[in-house]
Amino acid sequence: MDAETTGTAARRRFGPLARTLVGVALLAALLATVGTGPVLDGLRLIDAPALAAALGIGVLTTVCCAWRWSLVAGGLGVRLPLGTAVAHCYRAVFLNATLPGGVLGDVHRAVRHGRDSGDVGRGVRAVVWERTVGQVVLAVVALVVLAAFPSPVRPFLPAATGVLLAVGLGVVLVARVTPVAGASRVARVLRAATADVRAGLLARRAWCGVLLASAVAVAGHLATFVVAARTAGSDAPLSLLVPLTLLALLAMAVPANVAGFGPREGVAAWAFAAAGLTAAEGVTTAMVYGALVLVASLPGAAVLLVRRVPVPAGTV
């Protein structure tokens, strides 16, 4: 085994552990700063109405994500009925909320669906594109809201927008100057990505549903965060609270966490404090949000108990 192979194997083995340790260290630092009192008090305030709201919103967001996945998978030629997608998404949400990294549930559903449908490659790509478009829509919504309402990052938005536009333009230019007809690895990747985007995301029968499902899912996550904030005792106006929750939701894309906890709480602590509230309020709100998401994901535990969700074999 050469040095490069050994290094790759080591990164695959210790990378997830390192990210988990980073999440643990971040949580420990936050709790050492704000104390466990505010967090425990916030968790004790979770009542039946908050749990019912989380479960109801969870149904909406899960169905939307499943619909988006079904549309993308169908565009890529992989059959995925909506009912099966909902069951798989619930299981993925539960695994994401209970395992380190926050993405293992999505990895599981990608590989599982790919194996059951007979095409692991397209099954994995369908989940990657489905998750990517969800994050893109979240980022766009965040940019619009953060620009429209006061937030700690508002002064930096023009520079951040410029960087994002420059990066996007660079990707487009690289794609245009790279010969797609060649046999190089870059050319093959570009051809595959272009074909996936056209068939799975921009197809006439898919793009509207994909955008609608993504927008409703973002609204659902925001609503759950607002429920968490009110449950934790925050009385901040929505014009201030919504931008802060969007920053915390963006932080959830960082895979260095423990069952979803870590960067979200860190960003919430900073954002709430920078907005004139308190770091303790931010941490408590984010922790309550995590607890509500865990409760909303419990139907996924039932799917796990069933042990297998059959996926019709074959492609469309």
Buried (B, 14 or more C-beta within 10 A) or exposed (E): EEEEEEEEEEEEEEEBEEBBBBBBEBBEEBBEEBEEEBBEEBBEBBEEEBBEBBBBBBBBBBBBBBBBBBBBBBBBBBBBBEEBBBBBBBBBBBBBBBBBBBBBBBBBBBBBBBEBBBBBEBBBBBBBBBBEBBBEBBBBBBBEBBBEBEBBBEEEBEEEEEEEEEEEEEEEEEEEEBEBEEEEEEBEEBBEEEEBBEBBBEBEEBBEBBBBBBBBBBBBBBBBBBBBBBBBBBEBEEEBBBBBBBBBBBBBBBBBBBBBBBBBBBBBBBBBBBBEBBBBBBBBBBBBBBBBBBBBBBBBEEBEEEEEBEBEEEBE
